[in-house]
Amino acid sequence: MPDRLTLVRAALAEAALDGLYISCPVDDVFGKHSQNRRYVSGFTGSTGYVLVTANHAVLAVDFRYVEQAEREARPLGFEILPVTGRQKSWLPRLISLGGLGGKKLGLSGADLSYGEFAAMQKTIADMASLDRPELVPAPPIVEDMRRHKSPDEMALIQRAIGVGDAAFERVAAALTGAETEEEVALAVERAVRDLGAESVSFETIVAGGAWGAMPHASPRPEAIGCGQPVVIDMGAQYQGYCSDLTRTVVVGDRTPRFNEIYTIVFEAQRAAIEGVEPGMSGVAAHHLAADVIAAKGFGDRFGHGLGHGVGLQVHEAPHLGLSSEDTLEEGMVFTIEPGIYLPGWGGVRIEDVVVLENGHARVLSHATKLVPAGVQP
């Protein structure tokens, strides 16, 4: 692991902050936690508080996690502060240990609820005036560090992707059409664990027929059937790192309508993979695929972003979409996942994870995908 504390401290100096506070994680849309605390400290427990200053790096944990913190965070340069009770009973000690009286303490907003912020304000207001730090919002210091993956991170991401690919192949090969969406999702989870991952990286999406017109449909106790599109969106988590893969399959014969829609999405994804490059905005990257779909008359049926970063979270920076403010850079890992969704018929989405490398996107996912008739792979 690179010396992330050195990078955090350099960013603090640049932001004119004396410390960075990273609290308990907050759930994201997929029910996974923000992983800023883990990224900085190596600590994988569910509860703990990180403080980094120019001279101190402290992880505060309760009795349940002291030994785990000693094993995971101390080797990375962290002092372990055992705490008990509510925040007001230990936060002043943490602040004092960091020598932050009268100084600026940056709060990592991605990891702090409003309720906890309000409690911090009250605790600090009750402290002696000389001991009080000034609470200020920190820039996205850790999030910016996480945008570029190290070689060690790339190895873990590729391992997670490899498990996801193999799990998809195993499940797809066994489909008969009689399985329910819930059964397919359960088979994905079993395969992911059997192949060496610790868990799926998010709740698996399996959506057959018209149900697939909803991009984030939940699996039902309904058979996937034959001759209709089935969207399978799945991922694996390996040592904390995630994969994300979507394939749209058909059990049995494919209809002309499916072939038409699938070909458009396939070509849109290929245009984005071939065209994306460092220095491009997330908006421009989105248009690489969206313009292909729009030219075929389905522009209003591709309503989500082209992709998102993948790492310790299945959704992280950068964002590729119409609302993106990101610029793509070498070393970034993200998905490319265009789709078309037609109410009453269903949907088609194709998703792969890529890394920007040597000026181009290198595809990391290798699970089989349908190649439309007459289209060169």
C-alpha positions as CSV (number, residue, x, y, z in Angstrom):
1,M,0.0,0.0,0.0
2,P,1.4,3.4,-0.9
3,D,2.1,6.0,1.9
4,R,-1.4,7.4,2.0
5,L,-0.8,9.4,5.1
6,T,1.9,11.4,3.4
7,L,-0.6,12.2,0.6
8,V,-3.3,13.2,3.0
9,R,-0.9,15.5,4.9
10,A,0.2,17.1,1.7
11,A,-3.4,17.7,0.7
12,L,-4.2,19.2,4.2
13,A,-1.3,21.6,3.9
14,E,-2.5,22.7,0.4
15,A,-6.1,23.2,1.8
16,A,-4.7,25.2,4.8
17,L,-6.2,22.7,7.2
18,D,-4.7,21.4,10.4
19,G,-6.5,18.1,10.5
20,L,-8.9,15.7,8.7
21,Y,-11.7,13.9,10.5
22,I,-13.2,10.8,8.9
23,S,-16.2,9.4,10.7
24,C,-18.5,6.4,10.4
25,P,-19.4,5.5,6.9
26,V,-22.7,6.5,5.3
27,D,-24.7,4.1,3.2
28,D,-24.8,4.8,-0.6
29,V,-27.4,3.8,-3.1
30,F,-26.4,0.2,-3.1
31,G,-26.2,-0.1,0.7
32,K,-22.4,-0.2,0.7
33,H,-20.4,2.1,2.9
34,S,-18.1,5.0,2.0
35,Q,-14.7,3.5,2.2
36,N,-12.6,6.6,2.9
37,R,-11.7,5.4,6.4
38,R,-10.6,2.0,5.2
39,Y,-8.6,3.5,2.3
40,V,-6.6,5.8,4.7
41,S,-6.2,3.5,7.7
42,G,-6.6,0.0,6.5
43,F,-9.2,-0.6,9.2
44,T,-12.1,-2.8,8.0
45,G,-14.4,-2.7,11.0
46,S,-17.8,-1.1,10.9
47,T,-17.3,1.6,13.6
48,G,-14.2,3.8,14.0
49,Y,-13.1,7.4,13.7
50,V,-9.9,8.6,12.0
51,L,-8.0,11.8,12.7
52,V,-5.0,12.8,10.7
53,T,-2.9,15.9,11.5
54,A,0.7,16.9,10.5
55,N,2.1,14.9,13.4
56,H,-0.5,12.4,14.4
57,A,-2.7,9.7,12.8
58,V,-5.2,8.3,15.2
59,L,-7.9,5.7,14.9
60,A,-10.5,5.8,17.7
61,V,-12.4,2.5,18.2
62,D,-14.4,0.9,21.0
63,F,-13.6,-2.3,22.8
64,R,-15.0,-4.6,20.0
65,Y,-12.4,-3.4,17.5
66,V,-9.2,-2.6,19.5
67,E,-7.4,-5.8,18.6
68,Q,-8.5,-5.6,14.9
69,A,-7.4,-1.9,14.7
70,E,-4.0,-2.9,16.2
71,R,-3.5,-5.5,13.5
72,E,-4.8,-3.4,10.5
73,A,-4.1,0.2,11.2
74,R,-1.1,0.4,13.5
75,P,1.3,-1.0,10.8
76,L,0.2,1.9,8.6
77,G,1.3,4.5,11.2
78,F,-1.8,4.9,13.3
79,E,-2.1,5.3,17.0
80,I,-5.1,3.4,18.4
81,L,-7.3,5.2,20.9
82,P,-9.7,3.0,22.8
83,V,-13.0,4.8,23.5
84,T,-16.2,4.2,25.4
85,G,-19.5,5.8,25.6
86,R,-21.0,8.6,23.5
87,Q,-19.0,11.0,21.3
88,K,-19.1,13.7,23.9
89,S,-17.1,11.5,26.2
90,W,-14.1,10.9,23.9
91,L,-14.1,13.5,21.1
92,P,-12.4,16.1,23.3
93,R,-9.6,13.6,24.0
94,L,-9.2,12.8,20.3
95,I,-9.0,16.5,19.5
96,S,-6.5,17.1,22.3
97,L,-4.3,14.2,21.1
98,G,-4.2,15.9,17.7
99,G,-3.2,19.2,19.2
100,L,-6.1,21.0,17.4
101,G,-7.1,23.6,19.9
102,G,-7.7,26.8,18.1
103,K,-7.0,25.2,14.7
104,K,-9.0,24.2,11.6
105,L,-10.3,20.7,11.6
106,G,-11.6,19.6,8.2
107,L,-14.6,17.2,8.1
108,S,-14.9,14.6,5.4
109,G,-18.4,15.3,4.3
110,A,-18.9,12.0,2.5
111,D,-18.6,10.2,5.8
112,L,-20.5,12.5,8.2
113,S,-24.3,12.6,8.8
114,Y,-25.9,15.9,9.7
115,G,-26.9,14.4,13.1
116,E,-23.3,13.6,13.9
117,F,-22.1,17.0,12.8
118,A,-24.7,18.7,15.1
119,A,-23.5,16.5,17.9
120,M,-19.9,17.4,17.2
121,Q,-20.8,21.1,17.3
122,K,-22.5,20.7,20.7
123,T,-19.6,18.7,22.1
124,I,-17.0,21.3,21.0
125,A,-19.2,24.2,22.2
126,D,-19.0,22.7,25.7
127,M,-15.2,22.5,25.6
128,A,-12.9,25.2,27.0
129,S,-12.4,28.0,24.5
130,L,-8.7,27.4,24.1
131,D,-9.3,23.7,23.3
132,R,-11.9,24.2,20.6
133,P,-11.0,23.6,17.0
134,E,-12.8,25.3,14.1
135,L,-14.9,22.8,12.2
136,V,-14.8,23.4,8.5
137,P,-15.8,21.3,5.4
138,A,-12.8,19.5,3.9
139,P,-12.3,19.2,0.2
140,P,-12.7,15.7,-1.2
141,I,-9.1,14.8,-0.2
142,V,-9.5,11.0,0.1
143,E,-12.0,10.8,-2.8
144,D,-9.5,12.5,-5.1
145,M,-6.8,10.1,-4.0
146,R,-9.0,7.1,-4.7
147,R,-9.6,8.2,-8.3
148,H,-6.3,6.8,-9.5
149,K,-5.6,3.1,-8.8
150,S,-2.3,1.8,-7.7
151,P,-0.8,-1.5,-9.1
152,D,-1.9,-3.3,-5.9
153,E,-5.4,-2.0,-6.2
154,M,-5.5,-2.9,-9.9
155,A,-4.6,-6.5,-9.0
156,L,-7.4,-6.7,-6.5
157,I,-9.9,-5.1,-8.9
158,Q,-8.9,-7.5,-11.7
159,R,-9.3,-10.5,-9.3
160,A,-12.8,-9.3,-8.4
161,I,-13.6,-8.9,-12.1
162,G,-12.3,-12.4,-12.9
163,V,-14.5,-13.9,-10.2
164,G,-17.5,-11.9,-11.6
165,D,-16.8,-13.0,-15.1
166,A,-16.5,-16.7,-14.2
167,A,-19.6,-16.5,-12.0
168,F,-21.6,-15.1,-14.9
169,E,-20.4,-17.7,-17.3
170,R,-21.3,-20.5,-14.9
171,V,-24.8,-19.1,-14.3
172,A,-25.6,-18.2,-17.9
173,A,-24.6,-21.6,-19.2
174,A,-27.1,-23.3,-17.0
175,L,-30.2,-21.1,-17.8
176,T,-33.2,-23.0,-19.2
177,G,-35.8,-20.2,-19.0
178,A,-37.7,-22.0,-16.2
179,E,-35.6,-20.3,-13.4
180,T,-37.1,-17.3,-11.6
181,E,-35.3,-14.0,-11.5
182,E,-34.8,-14.6,-7.7
183,E,-33.3,-18.0,-8.4
184,V,-30.9,-16.6,-10.9
185,A,-29.8,-13.9,-8.5
186,L,-29.2,-16.5,-5.8
187,A,-27.2,-18.6,-8.2
188,V,-25.0,-15.6,-9.0
189,E,-24.3,-15.0,-5.3
190,R,-23.5,-18.7,-4.7
191,A,-21.2,-18.8,-7.7
192,V,-19.4,-15.6,-6.6
193,R,-18.7,-17.0,-3.2
194,D,-17.8,-20.4,-4.5
195,L,-15.2,-18.9,-6.9
196,G,-13.4,-17.1,-4.0
197,A,-15.0,-13.7,-3.5
198,E,-16.2,-12.6,-0.1
199,S,-19.6,-11.4,-1.3
200,V,-21.4,-9.9,-4.2
201,S,-20.5,-6.2,-4.5
202,F,-24.2,-5.1,-4.7
203,E,-27.6,-6.7,-4.8
204,T,-27.8,-8.6,-8.1
205,I,-30.2,-7.3,-10.7
206,V,-32.0,-9.9,-12.8
207,A,-34.9,-8.6,-15.0
208,G,-36.6,-10.6,-17.7
209,G,-38.9,-9.3,-20.4
210,A,-40.7,-6.0,-19.8
211,W,-39.3,-5.9,-16.2
212,G,-35.9,-5.1,-17.8
213,A,-37.2,-1.6,-18.9
214,M,-36.3,-0.5,-15.3
215,P,-32.5,-0.2,-15.1
216,H,-32.4,-1.1,-11.4
217,A,-35.2,-3.6,-11.2
218,S,-35.3,-6.0,-8.3
219,P,-35.6,-9.8,-9.0
220,R,-39.0,-11.3,-8.8
221,P,-40.4,-14.8,-8.3
222,E,-41.2,-14.9,-12.0
223,A,-39.6,-17.1,-14.6
224,I,-37.1,-15.4,-16.9
225,G,-38.7,-17.3,-19.8
226,C,-37.5,-17.9,-23.3
227,G,-37.2,-15.7,-26.3
228,Q,-37.1,-12.4,-24.3
229,P,-34.2,-10.2,-23.1
230,V,-32.9,-10.9,-19.6
231,V,-30.7,-8.2,-18.0
232,I,-28.2,-9.5,-15.5
233,D,-26.3,-6.9,-13.6
234,M,-23.9,-8.3,-11.0
235,G,-20.6,-8.0,-9.2
236,A,-18.1,-9.6,-6.9
237,Q,-16.2,-8.2,-4.0
238,Y,-12.6,-9.4,-3.3
239,Q,-10.6,-8.1,-0.4
240,G,-12.9,-5.0,-0.4
241,Y,-12.6,-4.2,-4.1
242,C,-15.5,-4.5,-6.4
243,S,-16.5,-5.6,-9.9
244,D,-19.5,-4.6,-11.9
245,L,-20.8,-6.5,-15.0
246,T,-24.0,-6.4,-17.0
247,R,-24.9,-8.7,-19.8
248,T,-28.3,-9.1,-21.6
249,V,-29.0,-12.6,-22.6
250,V,-31.8,-14.6,-24.3
251,V,-32.7,-18.2,-23.6
252,G,-33.7,-19.7,-26.9
253,D,-34.3,-17.8,-30.1
254,R,-33.8,-14.1,-30.4
255,T,-36.4,-11.9,-32.0
256,P,-35.7,-9.4,-34.7
257,R,-36.6,-6.6,-32.3
258,F,-34.1,-7.9,-29.8
259,N,-31.4,-8.1,-32.5
260,E,-32.1,-4.5,-33.5
261,I,-31.9,-3.1,-30.0
262,Y,-29.0,-5.2,-28.9
263,T,-27.0,-4.2,-32.0
264,I,-27.5,-0.5,-31.3
265,V,-26.3,-0.9,-27.6
266,F,-23.4,-3.0,-28.7
267,E,-22.2,-0.4,-31.2
268,A,-22.7,2.4,-28.7
269,Q,-20.6,0.7,-26.1
270,R,-17.9,-0.1,-28.6
271,A,-17.9,3.6,-29.7
272,A,-17.4,4.7,-26.1
273,I,-14.7,2.1,-25.4
274,E,-12.8,3.0,-28.5
275,G,-13.2,6.8,-28.1
276,V,-12.7,7.5,-24.5
277,E,-9.3,9.0,-23.6
278,P,-7.5,11.0,-20.9
279,G,-8.4,14.7,-20.8
280,M,-12.0,14.0,-21.9
281,S,-14.8,15.3,-19.8
282,G,-17.3,12.8,-18.3
283,V,-20.0,14.6,-20.3
284,A,-18.1,14.1,-23.6
285,A,-17.5,10.4,-22.8
286,H,-21.2,10.0,-22.2
287,H,-22.0,11.4,-25.6
288,L,-19.7,8.9,-27.3
289,A,-22.4,6.3,-26.7
290,A,-25.5,8.5,-26.3
291,D,-25.0,10.0,-29.8
292,V,-25.0,6.5,-31.3
293,I,-28.2,5.6,-29.6
294,A,-29.8,9.0,-30.4
295,A,-29.0,8.6,-34.1
296,K,-31.0,5.4,-34.2
297,G,-34.0,7.2,-32.7
298,F,-33.7,5.9,-29.1
299,G,-32.1,8.9,-27.4
300,D,-34.9,9.3,-24.9
301,R,-34.6,5.7,-23.8
302,F,-31.1,6.0,-22.5
303,G,-31.6,8.0,-19.4
304,H,-28.7,7.2,-17.1
305,G,-25.0,8.0,-17.2
306,L,-22.6,6.1,-19.3
307,G,-20.6,4.9,-16.3
308,H,-19.0,5.4,-12.9
309,G,-15.7,4.6,-11.1
310,V,-15.2,1.3,-9.4
311,G,-12.9,0.4,-6.5
312,L,-13.5,0.0,-2.8
313,Q,-17.1,1.0,-3.7
314,V,-19.0,-0.1,-6.7
315,H,-20.0,3.5,-7.3
316,E,-17.2,6.1,-6.9
317,A,-15.5,8.8,-8.8
318,P,-15.2,9.5,-11.7
319,H,-18.8,9.9,-13.0
320,L,-19.5,9.7,-16.8
321,G,-22.8,11.4,-17.6
322,L,-24.6,14.6,-18.5
323,S,-24.2,16.0,-15.0
324,S,-20.5,15.0,-14.6
325,E,-17.9,17.6,-13.5
326,D,-15.0,15.1,-13.8
327,T,-12.2,14.9,-16.3
328,L,-10.9,11.5,-17.1
329,E,-7.2,10.7,-16.4
330,E,-4.7,8.0,-16.7
331,G,-5.1,5.3,-14.1
332,M,-8.8,5.8,-13.6
333,V,-11.1,2.7,-13.5
334,F,-14.7,3.0,-14.5
335,T,-17.6,1.3,-16.2
336,I,-19.0,1.8,-19.7
337,E,-22.6,0.7,-19.7
338,P,-25.0,2.1,-22.2
339,G,-28.5,0.8,-22.5
340,I,-31.9,1.2,-24.1
341,Y,-35.1,0.7,-22.1
342,L,-38.5,0.2,-23.7
343,P,-41.6,0.1,-21.4
344,G,-43.7,-2.9,-22.2
345,W,-40.9,-4.7,-24.0
346,G,-37.8,-4.7,-21.8
347,G,-34.2,-3.4,-21.8
348,V,-30.7,-4.1,-23.1
349,R,-27.6,-3.0,-21.2
350,I,-24.0,-4.0,-21.7
351,E,-21.4,-3.1,-19.1
352,D,-17.7,-3.6,-18.8
353,V,-15.0,-2.2,-16.5
354,V,-12.1,-0.4,-18.2
355,V,-9.0,1.4,-17.1
356,L,-7.4,4.3,-18.9
357,E,-4.0,3.2,-19.7
358,N,-1.4,4.6,-22.3
359,G,-4.0,7.0,-23.6
360,H,-6.8,4.5,-24.2
361,A,-9.3,2.3,-22.4
362,R,-8.2,-1.2,-21.7
363,V,-11.2,-3.5,-21.0
364,L,-10.8,-5.5,-17.8
365,S,-14.0,-7.6,-18.1
366,H,-13.9,-10.7,-20.3
367,A,-17.3,-12.4,-19.8
368,T,-18.9,-13.5,-23.0
369,K,-21.2,-11.1,-24.6
370,L,-23.4,-11.6,-27.6
371,V,-21.9,-10.3,-30.9
372,P,-24.7,-9.1,-33.3
373,A,-24.9,-10.9,-36.6
374,G,-22.9,-9.0,-39.3
375,V,-20.8,-7.1,-36.7
376,Q,-17.1,-7.7,-36.4
377,P,-16.2,-8.5,-32.7
